[in-house]
Amino acid sequence: MGIAEGRAYFRELGLEDRVQEFTVSSATVELAAAALGVEGARIAKTLSFKNGDGCMLILAAGDARIDNHKFKEKFHFKAKMLSAEEVLEMVGHPVGGVCPFGIKPDIPVYLDESLKRFVTVFPAVGSGNSAIELNLDELFRYSNAQEWVDVCKLPE
């Protein structure tokens, strides 16, 4: 899985022409921001967590960090991120390209409030050199998000 599934997902929506692929890596917030020429906070990073026998995804602003207390209060278990191998196996995209588009079925997706500071954000599309610019309504709809959550903290 990877960019092919991400592109196919947006092709079905008639939005494949908005998918961007770069000749340089966009596998980290800093690299993605440089490739796009935007501030790192506007990169919508996708974080993968264990959730019982499965996993869940949380999209957060590039400068946000998981607040363990808020996470546990919201989801009633301790935040434990997946390993790179688990991410590929359970989600279907490699680390650096993880996104909620074209993923394996039945993975709950949540959007963190840290993204609400921006009109548009840039999540990956399944590879470590891709992105798509989406407004928040589009991000919510196309990610099939369950809800907006407040589980991150921003730098001071």
N, C-alpha and C positions, 0 to 999 in steps of 0.2 A: 504494500500500500504506500501511499505518499501523494506526490503532486498529481499523479494520474487520477486518483480518486477525488482529490480536492477539485481539480479542473472539471471532472465529470459532474460533481455535485453542482457546481455553479453553471455548467452547461445546461443542465436540466432546468435551471432557474432563468436561463437566458442572460447570464451575467459573466460568462467565461471571459469575455473581452476585458473585464476589470481586473482579472488575476494578473499580477505582475511577477515575473521571474527575473532574477538578477544574475549577472556573471560573477558576482561576489557573494560571500556568505551573508545570510541574515539570520543565522542560527542563535544569536544572543540579542538581547535588547539593544546593546550598544551597536552591534553590527547591523541590525535591521534599521535602526535610526540613521546610521551613516548611509546605508544603501538608499533609503527613502528621502534623506535630507530633512528629517523632522526630529523634534525632541524625543528622547527615549521614553518619556512618560506616555506618549501616544501609541506606543507599541502595546498591543493587547496580547500579553503573554498568557499562554495556556498552561496551567499547573495541574498535574495529574496526581490524585490521591487514592490510596486504598480505601475501599468502602465495602466492608464485609469481605465477601469472596470476589467482588468485582472492583470497579474503580469509578471515580467521578472526576469531572473537569471543572476548574474554576478559571475564568478569564479575568485578569486583573491588569491595571495600568502597569506600564513598564517600571515605574519607580516604587510600586507598592510591594509590601512584604506581608506574608501571612501573619496574622496576629493569632497565636496559638489559643489564647483565652477566648477570643471571639469565635474562632473556628469550633472549639469544643462546645461552647455555649449554643451555637447554631445547630451543629450536626450531632452532638452528643457522643462523639468519639474523638480521640486524639489524632491530629493531622499527621499522616505518615505518607510521604511522597513515594511514588513508584520508582523503581530502578529503571535505567535505560532499557534493559531487556524486557521488563514488565510493561513499560509504556508501549513498545513496539508490538508486543504480543497482545496486550489487552485493548489498546486504543486503535492501533493499526498505522500510526504515523511514527517516524523516528523523532527522537529528541532533537530539538532545534527546528522542527517543522510541525510540532504537535498543534492541532487546532480542532475545533468541533465540527469540521466539515468533512463529509465522506468517511466518517468513523464507523466502527463496529456498532451494531444496534444496542439499544437499552443502556447507554451510558448517560447518566444524568449530567447536565451542563448547567452551571450557575455563572452569573455575571456579577463581579464585585462592584460596589458603589464607587470605587476609585476611578472607574472609567467615565463616570458621569460628568467629570470636569471638562470633557472634550465633545466637540460636535461630531468629529469622525475619529476613528482609531484604525489601527493596522494589525490585524491578526495574520498569522502564517496561513498557508493553504496546503500544508502537507509535506513541505520540504524545507530544508535549511537555507533556501535561497528564493523564497516566495512570500508574497503578501497580497492582501486585498484591502482597499480602503472602504470602510462601511460606516454609516452613521449608526447611532445607538439603537434605533428602531430596527434597522436592517440586521445588526449584530444579534439582537434578541431573537428576531424571527428566524434568521438563517442558521443560527447556532442551536435552535430548538431548546433554548434556555428554559429551565424550570421557573427561575425567579431571579430577581436582583437580591444580593446578599451583602452584608457588611462584615467581612471577615479579614480585612487587611488593614495595615497601618501605612501611613505615608511618611516620608522623611520629614524631619522637622525643619 
